[in-house]
């Protein structure tokens, strides 16, 4: 992939991440808490995939595991960050597959979602700050 293609693709993922983040915030306001957390995961996944592309010059793989993607992007996971990414990855699985959706929906109270929305916000903003364009 050329440097121009890398820049354009990473820019696309970052813009898409911002749209997903805004969707998550809107979903929280409209009390669609399970969908809010699903979109939180999506926003973070897209930010990490942009970093994968920038660091490797290759298309990010079709996986949703945030910890694995972070390793591919050479993102330093210090402290509890790896554990947090594993927890956020569960929002994707629970929001996507029928057998897990209902129990996840019941778990997603306003309090639970608000707490996790803040955690996701911290990770999202950290990624934007620490892993900007090359």
N, C-alpha and C positions, 0 to 999 in steps of 0.2 A: 504494500500500500504506500502511495506517495505521501510526502509530508502534508501536502494540501488535503488529500483525502482523510488523513488522520485528523487534521484540524477540523475539517467540516463534519466528520462523523462524531468527534468528541463534542463539538458545539451542538450538534443535534441532540445528543444524549443529555447534555446539560439543560438545554431548553425544555426538553421533554420532562426532565426531572423537576424543573420549576413548575411546569403545568401540573404534574402529578402532586406536587406539594400543595399547590393552591387548591386542587381538588380535595385533598385530605382535609384541609382547613374548612372548606365549604361543607364537606360531609359531616364534620364534627358539629358545625353550627346547625345543620339540619337534622342532627341526632341520628345519623346513620353511622353509628359507632364502629360496627364491624368493617364496613366499607372504608371508613376513615383510616383504620389501622392497615388495611390492605394497601391503600394508596400511600401511606407512610412508607411501607416496605418498598413499594414500587419506586418512589422518589429516591430513596437511598440506593436501591439497586442500580438505578440509572446513573446516579452520580458516580458510583463505584465503577460501572462499566465505562463511563467516559474516561476515568483514570486508567483503567486497563488499556484502553485504546491508546491514550497518550503515552503510557509507559512502555507498551510492547510494540506499538505500530501495527497491531493485528485486531481484527474484529473480536469483540468480547464473546465468550461462549454462551450458548443458550442454556444457562443455568440460573437459578434464583437464590442459591445459597450465598448469603452475604459474606460469611467468613471466608469461604473458598474464593469468592471474587476479590475480596480484599487482599488475600495472599497473592493472587495473580497480579494484582496491581502494585504489589510491594508496599502496601499500606501498613504502617507500623501499628499493631494492635497491642496497646499497653493497658495494664490494669484489667478492668472488667470489660473492656471494649469487645473482645471476642465473644464473651458470654452474652453481652447485650445484642450483638449482631445475630447470634444463634436464636435468641428470643424473638427478635424482630422477623427473622426468617419464618418463624412459625405463623406470623400474621398472613404470609403469602399462602402457605399450605392450608391454613384454616379457612381462608377466604376463597379458596379456589376449588376445593374438593368437597363434594356433597356430604360424605360421611362425617366430615369434621365441621361443616358450616353451622349447623344448628347449635352445637355445644359452644362454638366460638361466639356465635351471636348472643347467646345467653350470658356469656362471660363478659361481654363488652358493655358494661355499664358506663354511665357518664364518668364516674370516678376512675375506673380502670382505664378507660380510653384517654381521659385527660392526662393522667399520669404518664401513660405510654406515648401520647402525642408529644409531651414535653421531652421525654427521653429521645424520641425520634428527631425532634427539632434540634436538640443539642448535637446529635450525630450528623444530621444534614448540614448544619451550619459549620461544624468542625470540618467536614469533608470539603465544603466550599472554600474554607479559609486555608486549610493545610494542603490541599491537593488541587490547586488551580492549574490552568493551562501551563504547559512547559515553558 
